[in-house]
Amino acid sequence: MSAVYFLAQIRITDSNLYQKYLDKCDDIFSRCNGKYLAVDSAPEILEGNWKYSKSVLIEFPNREDFKEWYYSDDYQEILKYRLSGAACDTILVFGKEQKPGNKILIRTERLTIKPITLADASAMFEYRTKEEIFLFQTFKPGTLHEIEDFIRNSTTGFNEEGRWFQLGIFHNSTMIGDIGIHFIGPENSQCEIGYTIHPVYQKKGYGKESVIGVVNYLFKVLQKHRITASTDPQNTASIALLESLGFRKEGLFKRSLLIDGNWEDDLIYAILAEEWEYQVN
C-alpha cells in the first residue's frame, strides 16, 4: 500500500479568515497519521509564473488515513475558513509503492532476524549438517559450497511471488537458526514458512519467538492474507509450536513428498490474518 501526498498551493486573500483556519487546523491534524513534509511561504521559483503565497505538502501512510482527516466533520467545519480566506489549488498524489528490498530486519525480545549472507555460511553449515536436523529436512547439504549456493539462491527477490527467501536467526550476534519464507499467490497474498533451530538452542523458546516475529511482519507489514507451514507428521516439536500459535491443521497429504528416494507424508498447517490478530496481540 503506497503513501499519499496532499499538496496545497495557497494565495491568501483574507488573513483574518485564514487565521481562523490555522487556529484549529493543527489540533485536528494531530489526531491523524499525517506528517507535514513542507510548509513554505517563500518557495524558490524555478519555472513558470507563481501566483501563490504559500505551499503545504503533507504525507499520509495511505488514502484511508487521508480521507479520515480530510472528510472528518471537524476538518470540514474549519475548511470553510480556508476556502473563504484564500484561493487554493489542492491535489492528492499517490506515491510509488516501495518494496522492502532485502533490508528486512525483525527484532524480538531476544532475537534479531535478518537476511543471511555468505559470512554466515560456516555457522549455518555447522548445524544444518547435524543428523537430528537432517531427520525432518529436505535440504541436506554435504559441503560448505552447497550452503554458499543455497545462500546465493535464497537471498534475492524478497516479497516476489514464487521466490523463497531465507532469514537468519541471531541471538547475541550468534546465528542459532534460520527461517525461510516462500512467497506464493494468488497476487502474492500468501506465504509458506519453514524454520530450523540449532539443536543446542532448541527447547528454549527461540523457534516460537522467531516464528511470531516473522508472522507478525508478514501480516502487519506486508499485509499477507494467509500463512502456511509444512511439517512431517512425526515432527512433534514443530506441530506443538504451530498449534500453540493458533495454526490450524488443514490436511495430511499421504506420501506426497519424495525425499532421498522415499515417499513421505506432508502435514499442512495454516492461519489467516484475522485469526492471527486474535491469537497474538
Secondary structure, DSSP 8 states (H G I E B T S, - for coil): ---EEEEEEEEES-HHHHHHHHHHHHHHHTTSS-EEEEEESS----SS----SEEEEEEESSHHHHHHHHTSHHHHHHHHHHHHHEEEEEEEEE------TT---EE-SS-EEEE--GGGHHHHHHHHTSHHHHTT-S----SHHHHHHHHHHTSS-TT-TT-EEEEEEEETTEEEEEEEEEEESSTT-EEEEEEEE-GGGTTTTHHHHHHHHHHHIIIIIS--SEEEEEE-TT-HHHHHHHHHTT-EEEEEEEEEEEETTEEEEEEEEEEEHHHHHHH--
